[in-house]
């Protein structure tokens, strides 16, 4: 057990996470790095989250209750209650490897202008044996803008999951916290803004995030007006930070591809928002991102084009 090193504050918002949160907390308790605190903000859960959390008696764990205010507000509350010089935001349904914090803290090496990243992969249907590490990782240390552009290369969706990062408090005090207007895709705007306030991103290859996938989200929530608006605002503002930082052809291309993928994902819902995204893509010189399709969707796309394909999918999803 590593007892030295700066205090690391793990900030964990939780909403109806009773099924998963014990595993998430357990992965913190299993850390080889001992100098941490875990601040959990139960954001008005209506399930057994509060009851599950009662089993944890480690004095490094603090639990706070608040009325439901959204993930961003809960994360900001946890940060306000934290004391560490290094901060990790973490969802209540993911897990991290035992040496995760130790490896990332070592990579930061007492710098207040460096953010540590990590390896990650997905597991499905709550079965950790299905875990597969993502092979498309940026494994070298690099400048934040280089990381962002590389993570969007060829129209890829940048992986912004909050637990990937260990962030010095000094950077967060400059960048600002989570935008509480946002719900869907809220991590993109926040993480992009934070990364661009650092001088370097350092990769910790032996730190591995186990990202839980396959949790059902209602289609109505994903395509609701507030949800789509949140996703657009987050992507628009996050990519605007990139352009403000470096207004170059490579950044314009990455931003255009990112917004084109938003169009592909949400068309034909809320066409006024989609039109704003399309206009932005046009202003940036257009996008080469291809419509993501496989199986019957790929066949339909070849026969009738992506717009009609998406309209058919939306019709049958209803």
C-alpha positions as CSV (number, residue, x, y, z in Angstrom):
1,X,0.0,0.0,0.0
2,X,1.5,3.3,-1.1
3,X,1.0,5.8,1.7
4,X,2.9,8.8,0.4
5,X,1.9,11.2,-2.3
6,X,-0.7,14.0,-2.6
7,X,-4.3,13.7,-1.6
8,X,-6.4,12.5,-4.5
9,X,-10.1,13.4,-4.3
10,X,-12.5,11.0,-6.2
11,X,-15.7,12.9,-6.9
12,X,-18.6,10.5,-7.6
13,X,-22.1,11.7,-8.5
14,X,-24.7,8.9,-8.1
15,X,-28.3,8.7,-9.3
16,X,-30.2,5.4,-9.0
17,X,-26.9,3.5,-9.0
18,X,-27.8,1.0,-6.4
19,X,-27.2,-1.9,-8.8
20,X,-23.6,-0.9,-9.5
21,X,-22.2,1.5,-7.0
22,X,-20.8,-1.1,-4.6
23,X,-18.5,-2.3,-7.3
24,X,-17.4,1.2,-8.2
25,X,-16.6,2.0,-4.5
26,X,-15.0,-1.4,-4.1
27,X,-12.5,-0.5,-6.9
28,X,-11.5,2.6,-5.0
29,X,-11.1,0.7,-1.7
30,X,-8.8,-1.8,-3.6
31,X,-6.4,0.9,-4.7
32,X,-2.7,0.4,-3.9
33,X,-2.5,4.2,-3.4
34,X,-3.8,5.0,0.1
35,X,-3.9,8.8,0.3
36,X,-7.4,9.3,-1.3
37,X,-10.8,10.5,-0.3
38,X,-14.0,9.5,-2.0
39,X,-16.9,12.1,-2.0
40,X,-20.2,10.6,-3.1
41,X,-23.1,12.9,-3.8
42,X,-26.4,11.0,-4.0
43,X,-28.4,13.1,-6.4
44,X,-31.9,12.3,-5.2
45,X,-31.9,8.6,-6.0
46,X,-35.2,6.9,-5.8
47,X,-33.7,3.3,-5.7
48,X,-31.6,1.7,-3.0
49,X,-28.4,3.7,-3.6
50,X,-28.5,5.2,-0.1
51,X,-29.0,1.8,1.5
52,X,-26.2,0.2,-0.4
53,X,-23.8,3.0,0.6
54,X,-24.4,2.4,4.3
55,X,-22.2,-0.7,4.1
56,X,-19.1,1.4,3.6
57,X,-17.5,2.6,6.8
58,X,-14.0,3.6,5.6
59,X,-13.3,7.0,7.1
60,X,-12.0,8.2,3.7
61,X,-15.5,7.9,2.2
62,X,-17.9,10.8,2.6
63,X,-21.6,10.5,1.5
64,X,-23.8,13.5,0.9
65,X,-27.5,13.6,-0.1
66,X,-29.1,16.3,-2.3
67,X,-32.4,16.6,-4.2
68,X,-32.1,15.6,-7.8
69,X,-30.2,18.4,-9.6
70,X,-28.4,16.5,-12.4
71,X,-25.1,14.8,-12.8
72,X,-23.2,18.1,-13.4
73,X,-24.5,19.7,-10.3
74,X,-23.7,16.6,-8.2
75,X,-20.2,16.5,-9.6
76,X,-19.7,20.2,-8.8
77,X,-21.0,19.6,-5.3
78,X,-18.5,16.8,-4.8
79,X,-15.7,19.0,-6.0
80,X,-16.7,21.8,-3.6
81,X,-16.5,19.3,-0.7
82,X,-13.1,17.9,-1.8
83,X,-9.7,18.8,-0.3
84,X,-7.3,17.0,-2.6
85,X,-4.7,18.6,-4.9
86,X,-5.5,16.0,-7.5
87,X,-9.1,15.3,-8.7
88,X,-10.7,12.4,-10.4
89,X,-14.4,12.5,-11.4
90,X,-15.9,9.1,-11.7
91,X,-19.2,7.6,-12.6
92,X,-21.0,5.4,-10.1
93,X,-21.2,2.4,-12.5
94,X,-17.6,2.1,-13.7
95,X,-14.5,0.5,-12.1
96,X,-10.7,1.1,-12.1
97,X,-7.8,-1.2,-11.8
98,X,-6.0,-1.5,-8.4
99,X,-3.0,0.5,-9.4
100,X,-4.9,3.2,-11.3
101,X,-4.5,6.2,-9.0
102,X,-0.9,5.3,-8.1
103,X,0.1,5.1,-11.8
104,X,-1.6,8.3,-12.7
105,X,-0.2,10.2,-9.7
106,X,3.3,9.0,-10.6
107,X,2.9,10.3,-14.2
108,X,1.8,13.7,-13.0
109,X,4.9,13.8,-10.7
110,X,3.8,16.9,-8.6
111,X,3.2,19.0,-11.7
112,X,0.2,21.3,-11.6
113,X,0.0,21.8,-15.4
114,X,-0.1,18.1,-16.4
115,X,-3.2,15.8,-16.7
116,X,-2.8,12.0,-16.6
117,X,-4.8,9.8,-19.0
118,X,-5.3,6.0,-18.9
119,X,-6.1,2.9,-20.8
120,X,-9.7,1.9,-21.0
121,X,-12.1,-0.7,-22.4
122,X,-15.7,-1.9,-22.3
123,X,-17.5,-4.7,-20.6
124,X,-21.1,-5.6,-21.4
125,X,-24.2,-6.7,-19.5
126,X,-22.5,-6.4,-16.1
127,X,-20.1,-9.2,-17.0
128,X,-16.5,-8.2,-16.4
129,X,-15.3,-11.3,-18.3
130,X,-16.5,-9.6,-21.5
131,X,-14.0,-6.8,-20.9
132,X,-11.9,-5.9,-23.9
133,X,-9.4,-3.1,-23.9
134,X,-9.7,-0.4,-26.5
135,X,-6.8,-0.8,-29.0
136,X,-7.3,2.6,-30.5
137,X,-5.6,4.5,-27.7
138,X,-3.3,7.5,-27.8
139,X,-0.5,5.9,-25.9
140,X,2.2,8.6,-26.0
141,X,2.5,11.8,-24.0
142,X,1.3,14.8,-26.0
143,X,-0.1,18.3,-26.1
144,X,-3.8,18.5,-25.4
145,X,-4.8,19.8,-28.8
146,X,-2.8,16.9,-30.4
147,X,-4.7,14.4,-28.2
148,X,-8.1,15.9,-29.2
149,X,-7.4,16.0,-32.9
150,X,-5.9,12.5,-32.9
151,X,-8.9,11.2,-30.9
152,X,-11.3,12.5,-33.6
153,X,-9.2,11.2,-36.5
154,X,-11.2,9.8,-39.4
155,X,-14.5,10.8,-37.7
156,X,-13.9,8.9,-34.5
157,X,-15.8,9.9,-31.4
158,X,-13.4,11.1,-28.8
159,X,-13.6,9.1,-25.5
160,X,-14.1,11.8,-22.8
161,X,-15.3,9.5,-20.0
162,X,-14.4,11.4,-16.8
163,X,-12.7,8.7,-14.9
164,X,-9.9,8.4,-17.5
165,X,-8.4,11.6,-16.2
166,X,-6.5,12.6,-13.1
167,X,-6.5,16.4,-13.0
168,X,-4.6,18.9,-10.7
169,X,-7.0,21.1,-8.8
170,X,-5.0,24.1,-10.1
171,X,-6.1,23.3,-13.7
172,X,-9.8,23.0,-12.6
173,X,-9.6,26.4,-10.8
174,X,-8.6,27.9,-14.2
175,X,-10.9,26.0,-16.5
176,X,-14.0,26.0,-14.4
177,X,-16.3,23.1,-13.5
178,X,-19.2,21.2,-15.1
179,X,-21.8,23.2,-17.0
180,X,-25.0,22.5,-15.1
181,X,-27.1,23.4,-18.2
182,X,-26.1,20.2,-19.8
183,X,-27.3,16.6,-19.4
184,X,-26.6,14.5,-22.5
185,X,-22.9,14.4,-23.7
186,X,-22.0,16.8,-20.9
187,X,-18.5,15.4,-20.6
188,X,-17.4,16.5,-24.1
189,X,-17.6,20.3,-23.3
190,X,-16.1,19.9,-19.8
191,X,-13.2,17.6,-20.6
192,X,-12.3,19.5,-23.8
193,X,-12.2,22.8,-21.8
194,X,-10.2,21.2,-19.0
195,X,-7.6,19.5,-21.3
196,X,-6.9,22.8,-23.1
197,X,-6.0,24.4,-19.8
198,X,-3.1,21.9,-19.4
199,X,0.3,22.0,-20.9
200,X,0.6,18.2,-21.4
201,X,-1.3,15.0,-21.2
202,X,0.7,12.0,-19.9
203,X,-0.4,8.5,-20.6
204,X,-0.4,5.9,-17.7
205,X,-0.5,2.6,-19.6
206,X,-0.9,0.4,-16.4
207,X,-4.0,2.3,-15.3
208,X,-7.1,0.7,-16.8
209,X,-10.7,1.9,-16.7
210,X,-13.4,-0.7,-16.9
211,X,-16.2,1.1,-18.7
212,X,-19.7,-0.4,-18.2
213,X,-21.6,-0.6,-21.5
214,X,-25.0,-2.1,-22.4
215,X,-27.0,-0.2,-19.7
216,X,-30.3,0.5,-21.2
217,X,-31.2,4.2,-21.9
218,X,-34.6,5.1,-23.0
219,X,-34.9,6.2,-26.6
220,X,-37.1,9.1,-25.5
221,X,-34.4,10.4,-23.2
222,X,-31.8,10.2,-25.9
223,X,-33.8,11.9,-28.5
224,X,-35.8,14.3,-26.4
225,X,-35.6,18.0,-27.2
226,X,-33.5,18.8,-24.0
227,X,-31.2,15.8,-24.7
228,X,-30.5,16.7,-28.3
229,X,-30.0,20.4,-27.3
230,X,-27.6,19.4,-24.6
231,X,-25.6,17.2,-27.0
232,X,-25.4,20.0,-29.6
233,X,-24.4,22.7,-27.1
234,X,-21.7,20.5,-25.6
235,X,-20.2,19.5,-29.0
236,X,-20.5,23.0,-30.4
237,X,-18.9,24.7,-27.4
238,X,-16.3,22.0,-26.9
239,X,-15.2,22.2,-30.6
240,X,-15.3,26.0,-30.4
241,X,-12.6,25.8,-27.7
242,X,-10.5,23.8,-30.0
243,X,-10.8,26.3,-32.8
244,X,-10.0,29.2,-30.5
245,X,-6.9,27.3,-29.4
246,X,-5.7,26.4,-32.9
247,X,-7.6,27.6,-36.0
248,X,-5.8,25.3,-38.4
249,X,-7.0,23.1,-41.3
250,X,-6.5,19.9,-39.1
251,X,-8.6,21.3,-36.3
252,X,-11.3,22.5,-38.7
253,X,-11.4,19.0,-40.3
254,X,-11.7,17.3,-36.9
255,X,-14.4,19.7,-35.7
256,X,-16.4,19.3,-38.9
257,X,-16.3,15.5,-38.7
258,X,-17.4,15.6,-35.0
259,X,-20.4,17.8,-35.9
260,X,-21.2,15.7,-38.9
261,X,-21.3,12.6,-36.7
262,X,-23.8,14.5,-34.5
263,X,-26.0,15.0,-37.5
264,X,-25.8,11.3,-38.4
265,X,-26.6,10.3,-34.9
266,X,-29.7,12.5,-34.3
267,X,-31.2,13.0,-37.7
268,X,-34.2,13.3,-38.3
269,X,-35.1,14.5,-34.7
270,X,-35.3,18.2,-34.1
271,X,-34.4,19.3,-37.5
272,X,-33.7,23.0,-36.5
273,X,-30.9,21.8,-34.3
274,X,-29.6,19.5,-37.0
275,X,-29.6,22.4,-39.4
276,X,-27.4,24.4,-37.1
277,X,-24.9,21.6,-37.0
278,X,-25.0,21.2,-40.8
279,X,-24.5,24.9,-41.3
280,X,-21.5,24.8,-39.0
281,X,-20.0,21.9,-40.9
282,X,-20.5,23.9,-44.1
283,X,-18.7,26.9,-42.6
284,X,-15.8,24.7,-41.7
285,X,-15.4,23.5,-45.3
286,X,-17.4,20.3,-45.1
287,X,-16.8,16.9,-43.7
288,X,-15.4,13.6,-45.0
289,X,-16.9,11.6,-42.2
290,X,-18.8,8.6,-43.5
291,X,-22.2,7.5,-42.2
292,X,-21.6,4.8,-39.6
293,X,-23.4,1.7,-40.7
294,X,-23.3,-2.0,-40.5
295,X,-25.5,-5.0,-41.3
296,X,-29.0,-4.0,-42.6
297,X,-28.3,-0.4,-42.0
298,X,-25.3,-0.6,-44.4
299,X,-27.5,-2.2,-47.0
300,X,-30.2,0.4,-46.6
301,X,-27.7,3.2,-46.8
302,X,-26.3,1.9,-50.1
303,X,-29.9,1.6,-51.5
304,X,-31.6,4.7,-50.3
305,X,-29.0,6.9,-48.6
306,X,-28.4,7.7,-45.0
307,X,-31.2,10.2,-44.5
308,X,-34.0,7.8,-45.5
309,X,-32.2,5.1,-43.6
310,X,-32.3,7.2,-40.4
311,X,-36.0,8.1,-41.0
312,X,-36.9,4.4,-41.3
313,X,-35.0,3.6,-38.2
314,X,-36.8,6.4,-36.3
315,X,-40.1,5.2,-37.5
316,X,-39.6,1.6,-36.4
317,X,-38.0,2.7,-33.1
318,X,-41.2,4.4,-32.2
